[in-house]
Amino acid sequence: MTILHPTKFDFSPLDPASSEIMQKTVQFFENKGLAKVKHDDHERVWYADFLEFIKQEKIFYRLMTPAQYGDSPDVRFDSYRNNYFNEILGFYGLAYWYTWQVTMLGLGPIWNGSNEEIKKETAKRLKEGAIFAFGLSERAHGADLISSEMTLKTIAPGKYIANGRKYYIGNANKASFVSTFAKDAETGDYVFFAAESAHPNYTCVQNVVNSQNYVAEYELKDYPITDKEILSRGRDAWDASLATIAYCKYNLGWASIGICTHAFYEAINHAANRVLFKHKVTDFPHIKQFMTDAWTRLLAMRLFSFRASDYMRAASEDDKRYLLYNPMVKMKVTIQGEEVVNLLWDVIAAKGFEKDGYFEMAARDIRGLPKLEGTAQVNMVLIMKFMDKFFFEPSPYPDLPRQKSPGNDSFMFAQGSTSKGQNRIQFHDFNIAYNQSKLPNVKIFQSQIEVFKKFLKEAAPDKAQTRDLDFMLNVGELFTLVPYGQLILECAKSEGISDDLVDQIFDFMVRDFSRYALQMYSRTSSTQAQMDLCMQMIKKPAVNTERFERVWKENVLSLNMAYVMKP
């Protein structure tokens, strides 16, 4: 496994029909060319050509329809192959990924609901090329479901009218169904219903962003609803919203991976072919470090995300480990994406602003992903609920092999509550992955983990500190590094990643652990005992210049001119 090369990539891990989807998607963008992609981005052109391609190839229908509502084995919700599609769309432009993402969000309450007739109609519309939208957030409340003001009022048995506005709703200008979250006007119970953007009582008020995407504010005014359009009620509606986000937020990490990969190719092509002060830019030691860090961070993002998808695909009522790993793909991987682009930008400098390159889009768009589907901070708060069980009460699980086989991920639409009992979810012992490695930097990292566990046992945050979100986010950063490294090791082992690459990945992991430990030490409220333990967490990676040079030459510099998008 390495990073994506769209025109030479081996999609053989996928079945032939899925591989064909990826290859045709790549070809669509390569035929379009970088100049047209950039023109459409600058001029904010609605991506009708892409949606026409999706319609002709029935791609959204094939990738996002649960198997029981499809008409061939090729139609299924298969997270493994969706990884590749996410990555490809991010590689060519976040706007194309966005319409896919918000369609999946819009479909979530439908597939998670109990209305069989509307599910069949949805599959039919998907096959015809429709897109969908997720009407959850509101201007005054964001995604605070408790404060939602959209109402559904009963006017006769089985008949209702909806009133209210939703804000920041992607695809809501053209969506066939907009899955809309509301409250019953009489009882206050939650309810999801399907509205149609073409209905005369539906008003698309505005596009709230200045981009290719249409991120709508829409209004329903006495919009007629019957039981045929009701998707779910009460606790089921609440759970449908959270269950949808639980698997859709995972897509954001893959979009970051795609963006970073294209940005990396542009950066190495520029740096390796530019001479400054009679030296190639790539001869400068700091440039070699920046580029190697960017590449290894990108590879780590991909390894972690692939392994996280295994846990999502294998999930069941008795195994909900994905509820830790999915928010990490959303939060940790997207933040790492910002780190990668920052490193690359320090290499290519002013060229990153040029209007003709992909990098200009990457530098802008990579910032958005940590802020969608719940901010990074919100997802960190979710993640910290798992910390005690993860560290101190591991549970035996059989080894989970890679989940690459074609199949329908049906549990994603039958998750039950994703917000209750998170602090009771069990995890396998993270030490298993770390103990299997003898690499120097893995061992140093493991020693840092042991000090952090001691921190949690002997100098745990006091009551005041637990209420200080700034302090606790730092605790969360240290915790997150542990499962991040764990899943990287699990995937690296199954994919045969070389010792050089794994040790170089843990070179930056050791540095990151030290950085967060220093930040914890510097917090105003940190106690002397906490500061002493933080100092023990600060370590230097094992120095191995030969390993670094091998990784640099064989994996980083070797990608010079390996990919250039067609003009």
C-alpha positions as CSV (number, residue, x, y, z in Angstrom):
1,M,0.0,0.0,0.0
2,T,1.2,3.5,-0.8
3,I,-0.5,6.8,-1.7
4,L,-3.0,7.1,-4.5
5,H,-1.8,7.5,-8.0
6,P,-5.1,7.9,-9.9
7,T,-4.0,6.9,-13.4
8,K,-1.7,4.1,-12.4
9,F,-3.3,2.9,-9.2
10,D,-4.1,-0.8,-8.8
11,F,-7.7,-1.0,-7.9
12,S,-7.5,-4.8,-7.9
13,P,-8.4,-5.1,-4.1
14,L,-11.9,-4.2,-5.4
15,D,-14.2,-6.4,-7.4
16,P,-14.3,-5.7,-11.1
17,A,-17.5,-3.7,-11.2
18,S,-16.3,-1.4,-8.3
19,S,-12.8,-1.1,-9.9
20,E,-14.6,0.1,-13.1
21,I,-16.5,2.8,-11.1
22,M,-13.2,4.2,-9.8
23,Q,-11.4,4.0,-13.2
24,K,-14.3,5.8,-14.9
25,T,-14.4,8.5,-12.3
26,V,-10.7,9.1,-12.6
27,Q,-11.1,9.2,-16.4
28,F,-14.0,11.8,-16.1
29,F,-11.7,14.2,-14.3
30,E,-8.6,13.5,-16.4
31,N,-10.7,14.2,-19.5
32,K,-12.1,17.4,-17.9
33,G,-8.5,18.5,-17.1
34,L,-7.0,20.8,-14.5
35,A,-7.7,24.0,-16.3
36,K,-11.5,23.3,-16.5
37,V,-11.6,22.1,-12.9
38,K,-9.9,25.4,-11.8
39,H,-12.1,27.5,-14.1
40,D,-15.3,26.0,-12.6
41,D,-13.9,26.5,-9.1
42,H,-13.1,30.2,-9.7
43,E,-16.3,30.9,-11.5
44,R,-18.4,29.0,-9.0
45,V,-19.9,26.8,-11.7
46,W,-22.5,24.3,-10.5
47,Y,-21.1,20.8,-11.2
48,A,-23.8,19.7,-13.6
49,D,-21.3,17.9,-15.8
50,F,-20.2,15.7,-12.8
51,L,-23.8,15.0,-11.8
52,E,-24.7,14.0,-15.3
53,F,-21.7,11.6,-15.3
54,I,-23.0,10.2,-12.0
55,K,-26.4,9.8,-13.5
56,Q,-25.3,8.1,-16.6
57,E,-23.1,5.6,-14.7
58,K,-25.6,5.3,-11.8
59,I,-22.7,5.7,-9.4
60,F,-24.5,7.2,-6.4
61,Y,-27.2,4.5,-6.8
62,R,-24.6,1.7,-6.9
63,L,-22.5,3.0,-4.0
64,M,-25.1,4.3,-1.6
65,T,-28.1,2.0,-1.9
66,P,-28.4,-0.8,0.6
67,A,-28.4,-4.2,-1.2
68,Q,-32.0,-5.0,-0.4
69,Y,-33.2,-2.0,-2.4
70,G,-31.0,-2.6,-5.4
71,D,-31.4,-4.6,-8.6
72,S,-27.9,-6.3,-8.8
73,P,-25.0,-7.4,-6.6
74,D,-23.2,-4.3,-7.7
75,V,-25.7,-2.2,-5.7
76,R,-24.8,-2.1,-2.1
77,F,-23.5,0.2,0.7
78,D,-19.9,-1.1,1.0
79,S,-17.7,1.2,3.1
80,Y,-14.5,-0.4,1.8
81,R,-15.0,0.6,-1.8
82,N,-16.5,3.9,-0.7
83,N,-13.1,4.7,0.7
84,Y,-11.6,4.8,-2.7
85,F,-14.4,6.9,-4.1
86,N,-14.1,9.5,-1.3
87,E,-10.4,9.7,-1.9
88,I,-10.7,10.2,-5.7
89,L,-13.2,12.9,-5.3
90,G,-11.1,14.7,-2.7
91,F,-8.1,14.3,-5.1
92,Y,-9.8,16.2,-7.9
93,G,-11.8,18.8,-6.0
94,L,-13.7,19.1,-2.7
95,A,-16.8,20.4,-4.4
96,Y,-17.4,17.1,-6.1
97,W,-16.9,15.2,-2.9
98,Y,-19.3,17.6,-1.1
99,T,-22.3,16.7,-3.2
100,W,-21.6,13.0,-2.6
101,Q,-21.2,13.6,1.2
102,V,-24.4,15.6,1.7
103,T,-26.3,13.1,-0.5
104,M,-25.2,10.3,1.9
105,L,-26.2,12.4,4.8
106,G,-29.6,13.0,3.3
107,L,-30.1,9.3,2.6
108,G,-29.2,8.4,6.2
109,P,-32.5,9.2,7.9
110,I,-34.3,7.4,5.0
111,W,-32.3,4.2,5.2
112,N,-32.3,4.4,9.1
113,G,-36.1,4.9,9.2
114,S,-39.0,2.4,9.0
115,N,-40.8,3.8,6.0
116,E,-40.4,1.1,3.4
117,E,-42.3,2.8,0.7
118,I,-40.1,5.9,0.7
119,K,-37.0,3.7,0.8
120,K,-38.1,2.0,-2.5
121,E,-38.9,5.4,-4.0
122,T,-35.5,6.7,-2.9
123,A,-33.7,3.8,-4.6
124,K,-35.7,4.5,-7.8
125,R,-34.7,8.2,-7.7
126,L,-31.1,7.4,-7.0
127,K,-31.0,5.2,-10.0
128,E,-32.4,8.1,-12.0
129,G,-29.5,10.3,-10.9
130,A,-31.1,12.3,-8.0
131,I,-29.2,13.9,-5.2
132,F,-30.3,14.3,-1.6
133,A,-30.0,16.7,1.4
134,F,-29.9,16.5,5.2
135,G,-32.0,19.2,6.7
136,L,-30.7,19.3,10.3
137,S,-29.0,22.5,11.2
138,E,-30.6,25.9,11.8
139,R,-29.1,29.4,11.6
140,A,-29.6,30.2,15.3
141,H,-28.8,26.8,16.7
142,G,-26.4,25.0,14.4
143,A,-26.7,21.2,14.9
144,D,-28.2,21.6,18.5
145,L,-31.1,19.2,17.9
146,I,-32.7,20.1,21.2
147,S,-33.2,23.7,20.1
148,S,-34.6,23.0,16.7
149,E,-37.4,25.3,15.7
150,M,-38.8,23.6,12.6
151,T,-42.2,22.3,13.5
152,L,-44.7,19.8,12.2
153,K,-48.3,20.5,13.1
154,T,-51.2,18.0,12.9
155,I,-54.2,19.3,10.9
156,A,-56.0,16.0,10.5
157,P,-55.3,12.3,11.2
158,G,-52.2,11.5,9.2
159,K,-51.9,15.0,7.7
160,Y,-49.6,17.8,8.9
161,I,-48.1,21.1,7.9
162,A,-44.4,21.9,8.3
163,N,-43.1,25.4,9.1
164,G,-39.6,26.7,9.7
165,R,-36.1,27.3,8.2
166,K,-33.0,25.2,7.9
167,Y,-29.6,26.7,7.3
168,Y,-26.3,25.4,5.9
169,I,-27.9,22.5,4.0
170,G,-25.8,21.2,1.1
171,N,-27.6,20.1,-2.1
172,A,-30.9,21.7,-0.9
173,N,-31.3,23.6,-4.1
174,K,-31.7,20.5,-6.2
175,A,-32.3,17.6,-3.7
176,S,-35.0,15.2,-4.7
177,F,-35.7,14.5,-1.0
178,V,-34.5,16.7,1.9
179,S,-34.6,14.7,5.1
180,T,-35.8,17.3,7.5
181,F,-35.5,17.2,11.3
182,A,-38.3,18.9,13.2
183,K,-40.4,18.8,16.4
184,D,-44.1,17.9,16.8
185,A,-45.7,21.3,17.5
186,E,-48.0,19.8,20.1
187,T,-45.9,17.2,21.9
188,G,-42.3,18.4,21.2
189,D,-41.4,15.0,20.0
190,Y,-38.7,14.7,17.4
191,V,-39.6,13.8,13.9
192,F,-37.9,13.3,10.5
193,F,-39.8,13.8,7.3
194,A,-39.0,14.0,3.6
195,A,-39.6,17.3,1.8
196,E,-39.0,17.9,-1.9
197,S,-37.1,21.0,-3.1
198,A,-39.4,21.2,-6.2
199,H,-42.5,21.7,-4.1
200,P,-44.2,25.2,-4.3
201,N,-44.2,25.4,-0.5
202,Y,-40.5,24.9,-0.4
203,T,-38.4,28.0,-0.8
204,C,-34.7,27.9,-1.4
205,V,-33.8,31.3,0.2
206,Q,-30.1,31.6,-0.6
207,N,-26.7,30.0,-1.1
208,V,-24.9,30.9,2.2
209,V,-21.5,30.3,0.7
210,N,-19.6,31.8,-2.3
211,S,-18.5,28.6,-4.0
212,Q,-19.4,25.9,-6.5
213,N,-21.3,24.1,-3.8
214,Y,-24.9,25.2,-3.1
215,V,-25.2,25.3,0.7
216,A,-28.7,26.4,1.2
217,E,-31.0,28.2,3.5
218,Y,-34.4,26.9,2.8
219,E,-37.9,27.6,4.2
220,L,-41.0,25.5,4.5
221,K,-44.2,27.5,4.8
222,D,-47.3,25.4,5.4
223,Y,-45.6,22.6,3.6
224,P,-48.1,19.6,3.4
225,I,-46.9,16.3,4.9
226,T,-48.7,13.0,5.3
227,D,-47.7,9.8,7.0
228,K,-46.2,8.7,3.7
229,E,-43.4,11.3,4.1
230,I,-42.7,10.6,7.8
231,L,-39.4,8.8,8.2
232,S,-39.2,8.4,12.0
233,R,-40.5,9.8,15.3
234,G,-39.4,10.3,18.9
235,R,-36.2,8.6,20.0
236,D,-35.9,6.9,16.6
237,A,-35.6,10.3,14.9
238,W,-33.0,11.4,17.3
239,D,-31.0,8.1,16.8
240,A,-31.4,8.4,13.1
241,S,-29.7,11.7,13.0
242,L,-26.7,10.6,15.2
243,A,-26.4,7.2,13.4
244,T,-26.3,9.0,10.1
245,I,-23.5,11.3,11.3
246,A,-21.7,8.4,12.9
247,Y,-20.8,6.8,9.5
248,C,-20.9,9.9,7.3
249,K,-18.4,11.9,9.4
250,Y,-15.9,9.1,8.5
251,N,-15.9,10.3,4.9
252,L,-14.2,13.6,5.8
253,G,-10.9,11.9,6.6
254,W,-10.8,10.4,3.2
255,A,-11.5,13.7,1.5
256,S,-8.5,15.1,3.4
257,I,-6.4,12.2,2.2
258,G,-7.3,12.8,-1.4
259,I,-6.6,16.6,-1.1
260,C,-3.2,16.0,0.5
261,T,-2.2,13.4,-2.1
262,H,-2.8,15.8,-5.1
263,A,-1.1,18.6,-3.2
264,F,1.9,16.4,-2.5
265,Y,2.4,15.6,-6.1
266,E,2.4,19.3,-7.0
267,A,4.8,20.1,-4.2
268,I,7.4,17.4,-5.1
269,N,7.2,18.2,-8.8
270,H,7.9,21.9,-8.0
271,A,10.6,21.4,-5.4
272,A,12.5,18.7,-7.2
273,N,12.8,20.7,-10.4
274,R,13.6,24.1,-8.9
275,V,17.1,25.4,-8.4
276,L,17.9,28.1,-5.8
277,F,21.4,29.3,-4.8
278,K,22.8,26.7,-7.2
279,H,21.1,23.8,-5.4
280,K,18.0,21.9,-6.1
281,V,15.4,22.8,-3.6
282,T,15.1,19.2,-2.5
283,D,18.8,19.2,-1.5
284,F,18.1,21.5,1.4
285,P,17.9,19.5,4.7
286,H,14.8,21.3,5.9
287,I,13.0,20.6,2.7
288,K,13.8,16.9,2.9
289,Q,12.4,16.9,6.4
290,F,9.2,18.8,5.5
291,M,8.5,16.5,2.5
292,T,9.3,13.3,4.4
293,D,7.1,14.3,7.3
294,A,4.3,15.2,4.9
295,W,4.6,11.9,3.1
296,T,4.7,9.8,6.2
297,R,1.9,11.7,7.8
298,L,-0.2,11.1,4.7
299,L,0.6,7.4,4.6
300,A,-0.3,7.2,8.3
301,M,-3.7,8.9,7.6
302,R,-4.4,6.3,4.9
303,L,-3.4,3.3,7.0
304,F,-5.4,4.5,10.0
305,S,-8.5,5.2,7.9
306,F,-8.4,1.9,6.1
307,R,-8.1,0.0,9.4
308,A,-10.9,2.1,10.9
309,S,-13.2,1.0,8.1
310,D,-12.6,-2.6,9.1
311,Y,-14.1,-1.9,12.5
312,M,-17.0,-0.1,11.0
313,R,-17.7,-3.0,8.6
314,A,-17.4,-5.6,11.3
315,A,-19.6,-3.7,13.8
316,S,-22.5,-5.3,15.6
317,E,-24.6,-4.7,18.7
318,D,-21.8,-6.4,20.6
319,D,-18.9,-4.6,19.0
320,K,-19.1,-0.8,18.7
321,R,-15.5,0.0,18.6
322,Y,-16.1,2.0,15.5
323,L,-17.7,4.7,17.6
324,L,-14.2,5.6,18.7
325,Y,-12.4,5.2,15.4
326,N,-14.9,6.9,13.2
327,P,-14.8,10.3,15.0
328,M,-11.0,9.9,14.9
329,V,-11.1,9.6,11.1
330,K,-13.2,12.8,11.1
331,M,-11.2,14.7,13.7
332,K,-7.6,13.3,13.8
333,V,-7.1,12.6,10.1
334,T,-8.6,15.9,9.0
335,I,-6.3,17.8,11.4
336,Q,-3.4,15.8,10.1
337,G,-4.5,16.9,6.6
338,E,-4.0,20.5,7.7
339,E,-0.6,19.6,9.0
340,V,0.4,17.9,5.7
341,V,-0.7,20.9,3.6
342,N,1.1,23.3,6.0
343,L,4.3,21.4,5.5
344,L,3.9,21.3,1.8
345,W,3.1,25.0,1.6
346,D,6.3,25.7,3.5
347,V,8.1,23.9,0.6
348,I,6.4,25.5,-2.4
349,A,5.8,28.9,-0.7
350,A,4.4,31.5,-3.1
351,K,3.5,28.9,-5.7
352,G,0.8,27.8,-3.4
353,F,-1.2,30.9,-4.3
354,E,-1.0,30.5,-8.0
355,K,-4.4,30.4,-9.7
356,D,-3.5,27.6,-12.2
357,G,-2.5,24.9,-9.7
358,Y,-4.5,22.5,-7.6
359,F,-2.7,23.6,-4.5
360,E,-4.6,26.8,-4.3
361,M,-7.8,24.8,-3.8
362,A,-6.1,22.4,-1.4
363,A,-4.8,25.2,0.9
364,R,-8.4,26.6,1.1
365,D,-10.4,23.4,1.3
366,I,-8.3,21.4,3.7
367,R,-9.3,23.9,6.5
368,G,-13.0,23.1,6.2
369,L,-13.0,19.4,6.9
370,P,-12.1,19.6,10.6
371,K,-15.0,22.0,11.0
372,L,-17.8,19.9,9.3
373,E,-20.0,17.2,10.9
374,G,-19.2,18.6,14.4
375,T,-16.0,20.5,15.1
376,A,-12.8,18.8,16.0
377,Q,-13.4,19.9,19.6
378,V,-16.9,18.3,19.7
379,N,-15.6,15.1,18.3
380,M,-12.7,15.1,20.8
381,V,-15.2,15.4,23.7
382,L,-17.0,12.3,22.3
383,I,-13.7,10.4,22.0
384,M,-12.7,11.1,25.6
385,K,-15.7,9.1,26.9
386,F,-13.9,6.0,25.8
387,M,-10.6,6.7,27.6
388,D,-11.1,4.7,30.8
389,K,-12.4,1.5,29.2
390,F,-9.7,1.8,26.5
391,F,-6.8,2.0,28.8
392,F,-7.8,0.2,31.9
393,E,-10.4,-2.4,31.1
394,P,-9.5,-4.1,27.8
395,S,-11.7,-7.0,26.7
396,P,-10.7,-10.0,24.7
397,Y,-11.7,-9.9,21.1
398,P,-10.7,-12.3,18.3
399,D,-8.2,-10.8,15.8
400,L,-10.1,-8.8,13.2
401,P,-8.9,-9.5,9.6
402,R,-9.1,-6.8,7.0
403,Q,-12.6,-6.4,5.7
404,K,-12.1,-6.0,2.0
405,S,-14.6,-8.5,0.6
406,P,-17.6,-7.1,-1.3
407,G,-20.6,-6.9,1.0
408,N,-23.4,-4.7,2.3
409,D,-22.7,-2.8,5.6
410,S,-26.2,-3.3,6.9
411,F,-25.4,-2.6,10.5
412,M,-24.8,1.1,9.7
413,F,-28.6,1.3,9.2
414,A,-29.4,-0.6,12.4
415,Q,-27.0,1.0,14.9
416,G,-29.6,1.7,17.6
417,S,-28.5,4.5,19.9
418,T,-25.0,5.9,19.2
419,S,-25.1,8.3,22.1
420,K,-26.0,6.1,25.1
421,G,-23.6,3.9,27.0
422,Q,-20.5,5.1,25.2
423,N,-18.5,4.8,28.4
424,R,-19.4,1.1,28.6
425,I,-18.1,0.2,25.1
426,Q,-15.2,-2.4,25.3
427,F,-12.0,-2.3,23.3
428,H,-9.3,-4.9,22.7
429,D,-5.9,-4.4,24.4
430,F,-4.0,-1.8,22.4
431,N,-0.7,-3.2,23.7
432,I,-1.1,-6.2,21.4
433,A,-0.2,-4.1,18.4
434,Y,2.6,-2.3,20.1
435,N,4.2,-5.4,21.6
436,Q,4.5,-7.0,18.2
437,S,6.9,-4.3,17.0
438,K,10.5,-4.1,18.0
439,L,11.2,-0.9,16.1
440,P,13.0,1.8,18.1
441,N,10.5,4.6,17.6
442,V,7.6,2.3,18.4
443,K,9.2,1.4,21.6
444,I,9.9,5.0,22.5
445,F,6.3,5.8,21.8
446,Q,5.1,2.9,23.9
447,S,7.2,4.3,26.8
448,Q,5.4,7.6,26.4
449,I,2.0,5.8,26.6
450,E,3.0,4.2,29.9
451,V,3.8,7.6,31.4
452,F,0.5,8.9,30.2
453,K,-1.3,6.0,31.8
454,K,0.5,6.8,35.0
455,F,-0.6,10.4,34.6
456,L,-4.3,9.3,34.4
457,K,-3.9,7.0,37.4
458,E,-1.8,9.2,39.7
459,A,-2.4,12.8,38.6
460,A,-5.7,12.7,36.9
461,P,-7.5,16.0,36.1
462,D,-9.3,17.3,39.2
463,K,-12.9,18.4,39.2
464,A,-12.0,22.0,38.1
465,Q,-9.8,20.7,35.3
466,T,-12.4,18.4,34.0
467,R,-14.6,21.4,33.5
468,D,-11.9,23.3,31.7
469,L,-12.4,22.2,28.0
470,D,-9.1,23.8,27.0
471,F,-7.2,21.6,29.5
472,M,-9.2,18.4,28.7
473,L,-8.7,18.8,24.9
474,N,-5.0,18.5,25.6
475,V,-5.7,15.3,27.5
476,G,-7.7,14.2,24.5
477,E,-4.9,14.9,22.1
478,L,-2.5,12.6,24.1
479,F,-5.2,9.9,24.3
480,T,-6.0,10.0,20.6
481,L,-2.4,9.4,19.6
482,V,-2.6,5.9,21.2
483,P,-5.4,4.3,19.1
484,Y,-4.1,6.3,16.1
485,G,-0.7,4.5,16.4
486,Q,-2.4,1.2,17.3
487,L,-4.5,1.1,14.1
488,I,-1.6,2.3,12.0
489,L,0.4,-0.7,13.3
490,E,-2.5,-3.1,12.7
491,C,-2.9,-2.0,9.1
492,A,0.8,-1.8,8.4
493,K,1.3,-5.4,9.5
494,S,-1.5,-6.7,7.2
495,E,-0.4,-4.6,4.3
496,G,3.3,-5.5,4.6
497,I,4.5,-1.9,5.1
498,S,8.3,-1.9,5.5
499,D,10.0,-1.4,8.9
500,D,11.7,1.8,7.5
501,L,8.3,3.4,6.8
502,V,6.7,2.3,10.1
503,D,9.7,3.6,12.1
504,Q,9.7,6.9,10.2
505,I,6.0,7.3,10.9
506,F,6.6,6.8,14.6
507,D,9.4,9.3,14.4
508,F,6.8,12.1,14.0
509,M,4.4,10.3,16.4
510,V,7.0,10.5,19.2
511,R,7.5,14.2,18.4
512,D,3.8,14.8,18.4
513,F,3.4,13.1,21.8
514,S,6.2,15.3,23.2
515,R,4.6,18.4,21.8
516,Y,1.2,17.7,23.4
517,A,3.0,16.8,26.7
518,L,4.8,20.2,26.6
519,Q,1.5,21.9,26.0
520,M,0.0,20.1,29.0
521,Y,2.9,21.1,31.1
522,S,2.4,24.7,30.1
523,R,-1.3,24.9,31.0
524,T,-2.0,27.5,33.7
525,S,-3.8,25.0,35.9
526,S,-1.4,22.0,35.6
527,T,-0.2,20.8,39.0
528,Q,3.4,20.0,40.0
529,A,2.7,16.2,39.8
530,Q,1.2,16.6,36.3
531,M,4.1,18.8,35.2
532,D,6.6,16.2,36.4
533,L,4.9,13.4,34.5
534,C,4.6,15.6,31.4
535,M,8.3,16.1,31.4
536,Q,8.7,12.3,31.5
537,M,6.6,12.0,28.4
538,I,8.9,14.3,26.4
539,K,11.2,12.1,24.3
540,K,13.4,12.4,21.3
541,P,12.9,10.0,18.4
542,A,15.6,7.5,17.6
543,V,18.1,9.0,15.2
544,N,18.7,6.9,12.1
545,T,20.0,9.0,9.2
546,E,20.3,5.9,6.9
547,R,16.7,5.0,7.4
548,F,15.6,8.6,6.8
549,E,17.6,8.8,3.6
550,R,16.1,5.5,2.3
551,V,12.6,6.7,3.0
552,W,13.4,10.1,1.4
553,K,14.9,8.6,-1.8
554,E,12.7,5.5,-2.3
555,N,9.3,6.9,-1.3
556,V,9.4,10.7,-1.5
557,L,11.9,12.0,-4.1
558,S,11.1,9.0,-6.3
559,L,7.6,10.6,-6.9
560,N,9.1,13.5,-8.7
561,M,6.9,14.0,-11.9
562,A,5.1,10.7,-11.1
563,Y,1.8,12.4,-11.6
564,V,0.8,15.6,-13.3
565,M,-2.9,16.2,-14.0
566,K,-3.8,16.7,-17.6
567,P,-4.1,20.4,-18.4
